[in-house]
Amino acid sequence: MATIVPPRERVCERCGRADIWDEESENWVVADDPGDPFCLHDWDINGTYNPVDE
């Protein structure tokens, strides 16, 4: 049986904002610098991440 493994971190390619997944609140939280508050974040999601762990 396959297990789905969600991402634990993401980085905006436009402003550099980094977020991490908070298990307790079940939500993304800002890791450090909040980046540009007006940025339409372009998260570093590409075809290399595979959420299926077999």
Phi and psi restraints in degrees (value plus and minus 20) as a CYANA .aco file:
   2 ALA   PHI    -103.2   -63.2
   2 ALA   PSI     129.2   169.2
   3 THR   PHI    -135.5   -95.5
   3 THR   PSI     114.9   154.9
   4 ILE   PHI    -107.6   -67.6
   4 ILE   PSI     105.0   145.0
   5 VAL   PHI    -134.9   -94.9
   5 VAL   PSI      86.2   126.2
   6 PRO   PHI     -92.7   -52.7
   6 PRO   PSI     138.7   178.7
   7 PRO   PHI     -86.1   -46.1
   7 PRO   PSI     132.1   172.1
   8 ARG   PHI    -130.2   -90.2
   8 ARG   PSI     -32.8     7.2
   9 GLU   PHI    -170.5  -130.5
   9 GLU   PSI     137.2   177.2
  10 ARG   PHI    -173.2  -133.2
  10 ARG   PSI     132.5   172.5
  11 VAL   PHI    -153.6  -113.6
  11 VAL   PSI     114.4   154.4
  12 CYS   PHI     -96.4   -56.4
  12 CYS   PSI     108.3   148.3
  13 GLU   PHI     -96.5   -56.5
  13 GLU   PSI     -34.1     5.9
  14 ARG   PHI    -110.2   -70.2
  14 ARG   PSI     -69.1   -29.1
  15 CYS   PHI    -134.1   -94.1
  15 CYS   PSI     -27.8    12.2
  16 GLY   PHI      65.4   105.4
  16 GLY   PSI     -16.8    23.2
  17 ARG   PHI     -81.2   -41.2
  17 ARG   PSI     113.7   153.7
  18 ALA   PHI    -132.7   -92.7
  18 ALA   PSI     112.4   152.4
  19 ASP   PHI    -138.6   -98.6
  19 ASP   PSI     130.8   170.8
  20 ILE   PHI    -146.8  -106.8
  20 ILE   PSI     134.4   174.4
  21 TRP   PHI    -103.9   -63.9
  21 TRP   PSI     107.3   147.3
  22 ASP   PHI    -121.0   -81.0
  22 ASP   PSI      91.4   131.4
  23 GLU   PHI     -81.1   -41.1
  23 GLU   PSI     -58.9   -18.9
  24 GLU   PHI     -84.2   -44.2
  24 GLU   PSI     -67.3   -27.3
  25 SER   PHI    -111.0   -71.0
  25 SER   PSI     -26.8    13.2
  26 GLU   PHI      31.7    71.7
  26 GLU   PSI      31.6    71.6
  27 ASN   PHI    -175.5  -135.5
  27 ASN   PSI     140.5   180.5
  28 TRP   PHI     -98.1   -58.1
  28 TRP   PSI     118.8   158.8
  29 VAL   PHI    -149.1  -109.1
  29 VAL   PSI     130.1   170.1
  30 VAL   PHI     -89.1   -49.1
  30 VAL   PSI     108.6   148.6
  31 ALA   PHI     -97.1   -57.1
  31 ALA   PSI     -59.4   -19.4
  32 ASP   PHI    -171.3  -131.3
  32 ASP   PSI    -125.2   -85.2
  33 ASP   PHI     -88.2   -48.2
  33 ASP   PSI     107.1   147.1
  34 PRO   PHI     -90.4   -50.4
  34 PRO   PSI     -27.5    12.5
  35 GLY   PHI      51.8    91.8
  35 GLY   PSI    -177.4  -137.4
  36 ASP   PHI    -104.1   -64.1
  36 ASP   PSI      97.8   137.8
  37 PRO   PHI     -85.8   -45.8
  37 PRO   PSI     -35.8     4.2
  38 PHE   PHI    -121.9   -81.9
  38 PHE   PSI     -14.6    25.4
  39 CYS   PHI     -92.4   -52.4
  39 CYS   PSI     117.1   157.1
  40 LEU   PHI    -109.8   -69.8
  40 LEU   PSI      72.0   112.0
  41 HIS   PHI     -73.8   -33.8
  41 HIS   PSI     112.7   152.7
  42 ASP   PHI    -132.7   -92.7
  42 ASP   PSI      70.7   110.7
  43 TRP   PHI     -89.7   -49.7
  43 TRP   PSI     127.6   167.6
  44 ASP   PHI     -93.7   -53.7
  44 ASP   PSI      40.4    80.4
  45 ILE   PHI    -121.9   -81.9
  45 ILE   PSI     103.3   143.3
  46 ASN   PHI    -158.5  -118.5
  46 ASN   PSI    -191.5  -151.5
  47 GLY   PHI     -97.9   -57.9
  47 GLY   PSI     -18.6    21.4
  48 THR   PHI    -107.4   -67.4
  48 THR   PSI     -40.9    -0.9
  49 TYR   PHI    -100.6   -60.6
  49 TYR   PSI     110.6   150.6
  50 ASN   PHI    -141.7  -101.7
  50 ASN   PSI      91.9   131.9
  51 PRO   PHI     -97.9   -57.9
  51 PRO   PSI     -24.5    15.5
  52 VAL   PHI    -116.7   -76.7
  52 VAL   PSI     101.0   141.0
  53 ASP   PHI    -131.1   -91.1
  53 ASP   PSI      95.9   135.9
